[in-house]
Amino acid sequence: MRFSRHARIRMGQRGIPGRMIELARKHGRIEGDQWVLDIREAKAALDQVMAERAALLKVIDKGGVVVVEEDDTVRDVFLQAVP
């Protein structure tokens, strides 16, 4: 993503890092030519991230998971063998 000189200056003046811009584009909504990420949407996105984190920690605890898929259908699932 490219930033105009004006946008880079405003980001610096307002203390808005590029990562916040990415989050607004990923989790926010479009209003005209603007991406808006309000507090409610940010909290909902954080809830999703925390749920995904919990699921990833469970995968780690189990040593990994393998999903076998064919023709957009899950055919088998099993835990990854730990070497």
N, C-alpha and C positions, 0 to 999 in steps of 0.2 A: 504494500500500500504506500502510495506517495503522499507526502504532506506539503502543502504550500508553505511558503515562507511565513505568511500571516498566521497559519494554523500552528506552526512550530513556535512562533513567538507567543501566541495566546496560551498554548500548552504550558510553556515555561512560566508565564506570568500567573497562571491559575493553578499550577501544581498538578496538572493532569498528565500522567505518564502515558506512553503509547499503549501499555497493557490495558489501561482503562478504556481506551478507544476500541481496542479489539473486543473487550467484553461487551461494550455497548452494541457493537455490530453483531456479535454472536447471540446475545441474550435479549437485546432491546427490540423495540418496535419501530417501524418506519412511520414518520409523520411528515408528509411532503418530502423535502430533501434532507430530513434530519433523522438520525438514529437516536431514540430516547430510551434510556435505561433508568427507570425510577426506582425508588427504594423497594417497593412491593415486588417488582420484577427481579431486582437484585437478590432479595431474600429468597424468592422462589428458585432462582438459579443456584443459589448457595445450597438450598435444601436438596436439589438434584445432585449437585457435586458431592455433598456429604453422603447421600445414598449410594452413589457410584463408588465413593471411597470405601464405604463399608463392604460393598460387594467385592471390590478389588482386594481388600484385606482378607476376605474369606477365601478368594482364589489363592492368595499367597499361602494362607494357612494349610490349604489342601494340597499345595505343591504344584498347582496349575490345573488347567482343565482343557480337554480337547473336544471339539464339536465336529462331527462328520456331517457334511451337508451335500445334498445332491438335488438338482432341479428345484432349488429354493425350498427344500424340505429337510429338516434335521432328521438324520437317519440313526445317529448314535451319539452318545456322550459318555466320556469317561475321564477319570483323573489322569493327569500326566505322570508317567513313570519317572521317579526321581533316580538319576544315575548314581 
